[in-house]
Amino acid sequence: MNAVEPIRDKKKIEAIKRILKSENIRNYLLFTLGINTGLRISDLLQLKVEDVVDEKGEIREFLSIREKKTGKEKKFVLNKVARNAIEEFMQDNQGVFPGQYLFASRKGKNQPITRIQAWEILNKAKRKLGIQERIGTHTLRKTFGYHAYKQGIDITLLQKIFNHSAPSITLRYIGITQDNIDEVYNTLNL
């Protein structure tokens, strides 16, 4: 399996959003939730409508899940971008019901799309934009971490979010390389 990197360029992120949104609101939501929550694809694909929308039809403020890989409970705020994407999805999909998968397969509403389908969705958008970097489902999670770190979020907090054992693992995971470290030394001239 080839390693994937985060999408570092915000213009590429916005371009991918535009392409996905113009083609399929479900796919736009998948990408948008992925890069704004940092969830593993296995957890994203298991989300149901009731996980993000309450019984009154209101978008939930918090998302609460049990992680498939770790078995740990995870509760966090859905940011404005994620909530807006959910709202757009719900407006476009009036007939969805609470127990339905958010990323329902076209083969049937009783199952989500597969990891392979999610990978194909992302790579189709990548090819349309002429992006050369490797992109996969893990790119969503890594993009979340990379941009959080670049905005000043402490690496130990990201380590906790990702359930990594050490900050060095998190730095490597989100694609912070020696070049990034060298940049600090080159730009900090006190």
Helices and strands as residue ranges (DSSP letters): H 10-23, H 25-37, H 41-44, H 49-52, E 62-66, E 73-77, H 80-92, E 104-105, E 108-112, H 115-129, H 137-150, H 155-162, H 167-173, H 178-187
